[in-house]
Amino acid sequence: MLESTLTRLLAVAQYYHFAFLVVSLALLGFGASGSLLSIFPGWYKNGKIQDGREKLERLLIISGLGFTASVGFSYFVVNWLPFDSYSIAWDSRQVLYFGLYYLVLTIPFVFAGLGIGAGLSSGLGKSNLIYAVNLMGSAAGILLALIVMQLAGVPGALLASGMIGLIAVLGSSYQGPKILNALVLTTLVVGAVFLLFISAINSRYLAPIGVTISPYKGLPYALRIPGSEKLFGAWNAISRLDVVAGASTRVMPGLSYTYPDNPPPQLGMAIDADTLQPVTLIEPQNFSAADYLPEAVAFQINPQAEVLVLESGGGLGVLQALAGGASKVTAVVDNPLVLEAISHTVPTNDVYASERVDVKIESSRVYLGSGREEFDVIFLPLNDPYRPVASGAYSLAENFTLSVESFSEMISHLSENGVLVVTRWLQTPPSESLRLFATLIEALESAGIENPGNKIVAYRGIQTMTFLIKSGDWSELQLNRVRQFIYDRRFDLVWAMDITQNETNRFNKLPKPVYYQVFSELITASSRNNFYSAYPFSVTPALDNHPFFFHFFKWEQTPQILATVGRVWQPFGGSGYFVLLALLILVSGLSVLLIILPLVIKRRRVGSQHLKGKEIANTAERVPTWRVLVYFGSIGLAFLFLEIPLIQKSILSMEHPTYAFTLVVLSLLIFSSLGSIYSRKVWMGRRWMLIFLFGLAIVTTIFYGPIQEYTLGWPMVPRSLILGLSLAPLGILMGVPFPIGLAWLEDAGSALVPWAWAVNGCASVMAAVLAAIIVLSTNFSVVLLLGALFYGIAAVAIEN
């Protein structure tokens, strides 16, 4: 439950959900607990069975109480630390703050791991059942987190997580001191009342438990401006949403400087405290500024159009379509809280309430995959913020709307004379606009359209570039009308099928017409791959298998970045990407320490306690340490190399990272628990089982994507069930390697069990960060296949 809640906390506070980071810090806590249990076996067992059970129960009580206390402690500490992932690109101190942030959030998982690891290592038998119950409890926690966050937001879910630790104390101290039971029960009652209170006032934060948000995010920036006030604030399971009023709210991306009037009044809507999306307070018929926005020409060449507005957010795109004379507007909104916020704050200017507007509450990709309706205009508004420094956190974000497959879907929904309209921010040198141009070229080609460059018109203003895309041919009349609009609004033509260089760079002058030049180079390149390789930043088209549209980093930039880190702003990923490498070094160092330290301490004990040392030596002879290290390290790497990319891939189908995290982790936990229960009844040998798992992981890598594509347009419930069940065979077998490894050690004596727990946890920690790094440099399939490979290595290491 705590893991799922932390992904939402980080999404609000630090731009990105950091699912891989949350998984890694949880596993680091488990690894640390395994090392502690290996060093101090007297904490949980004794030579006498009865004494051992009493020690185990005492440790379980400490584990539960420590978990509860540390959840609150770590939450307040991370809110106090001045860590900001966005400013890492120019403030080298943030790397230190990041390390502290990471370590503090690990503490609750150390206490949780002590209880689980002690149960597995106690020698009381049935370690496979203990492991299975732990997995089932984790699965229940994932579901509970979703429910509590829907009712009470992140603060309520963190409170509920802490209360679960107290419930564990009650279970372990049933026959313990009555005073302890009474205190725990009282605390649980008070916590439950407080949780209900938070649920009842879900629309407001409580100041003492509020989330500290990066000062560079849109919401805190807007609220610092004098006269600003928050009109609405609420949580649901997938977001925090706030609406702000203030005279400074002016958001109209690309508005021509020839517009003669003042912009209409607006409110700002922030999702997860990020950049404000405009809620414009004007009727469509009075919205004169619509004719000066760069997308207006699409409605002029398609009067009375049927329009599809994707990711419509605060409704500016819908308002533009209505003002442009659309006969019908289908607005796709991926967050139901958006509709609630707008109807609550501006009921008289609610564009979604218009009788010409049909609202669909789902993601753009799910809507596009659900039918074959055609539109005269498909409009993808610019809702993403402009970032002069693309921080590492932002470049990690998955975006399945800006992939080749997504644009291919949009193009297939265009009517015979339909136009797709997309606007993006400008950067110099060209990056975002160039990647979009390359993506559109490949999307048109994948739709079977020849000469794709002839289907695109692109033009720019001061800060934005707008693309008009047709699946058919542009008529001379249409091109002339577009050119006239561009000239009248003082935009600059960048690309068209019959463009000449003299038409470019006329009004918003640059030293050179760089956008026209790079577009021409891409179109005329004999090999696009060679063009992408030679370009100083990564601008290859985004794919569903690699949906990182905002990741422009190339390894060739490394010397320049390292030479200037902490002194200058660095565009296109910069040192922000290197925070992943810093994190990998941190967790690798800690993991190696946690793995080696128990062995060093045990060897010292051999010298002082000869008899005990002889016992350990005999165990080591029967189960060589290298085999334990390779086996439990490999299955730790394998599990996370499968889980992390599956979570990221599933965002496409589940529409939001929270739902994707829930689906994949819940499915793997449930099915792995079943595998653990029956692990000792596996009829085949241990090695053959791992070889079978190796093959099944490859099969899942091949078929999971097509299953996603086939079910993408289905309703959420059957879609989730099919995807969850498709993970069942893999999940069941993924639950087998750890308990059969424990059985392998128990057969030889259990002295190495807690150390194996530490090795597995520490390897998993490194795997979570490594998976994120490798995915950015390759794609999801490569990491999934590496996960399969590590199960193959484990098959070699284990004794059959």
ABEGO torsion letter per residue (X at the ends): XAAAAAAAAAAAAAGBAGAAAAAAAAAAAAAAAAAAAAABAAAABBABAAAAAAAAAAAAAAAAAAAAAAAAAAAAAAAABABBAAAAAABAAAAAAAAAAAAAAAAAAAAAAAAAAAAAAAGAEGAAAAAAAAAAAAAAAAAAAAAAAAAAEAAAAAAAAAAAAAAAAAAAAAABBAAAAAAAAAAAAAAAAAAAAAAAAAABBBAAABBBBBAABAAAAAAABBGBBBABBBBBAABBBBBBBBAABBBBBGBBAABABBBBBBBBBBBGGBBBBBBBBBBAAABAAAAABAAAAAAAABBGBBBBBBGAEAGAAAAAAAAAGBABBBBBBABAAAAAAAAAABAAABAAABAABBBBBBBAAAAAAABABBBABBBBBBABBBBABBBAAAAABBBAAABAAAAAAAAAABBAABBBBBBBBBBOBBAAAAAAAAAAAAAAAAAGBBGAAAABBBBBBAABBBBBBBABBBBAAAAAAAAAAAAAAGBBBABBAABBAAABGAABBBABBAAAAAAAAAAABABAAAAAAABABBABBBBAABABAABABBAAAAAAAAAABGABBBBGGEAAAAAAAAAAAAAAAAAAAAAAAAAAAAAAAAAABAAAAAAAAAAAAABBAAAAAAAAAAAAAAAAAAAAAAAAAAAAAAGBAAAAAAAAAAAAAAAAAAAAAAAAABABBAAAAAAAAAAAAAAAAAAAAAAAAAAAABBAAAAAAAAAAAAAAAAAAAAAAAAAAAAAAAAAEAAAAAAAAAAAAAAAAAAAAAAAAAAAABBAAAAAAAAAAAAAAAAAABBX
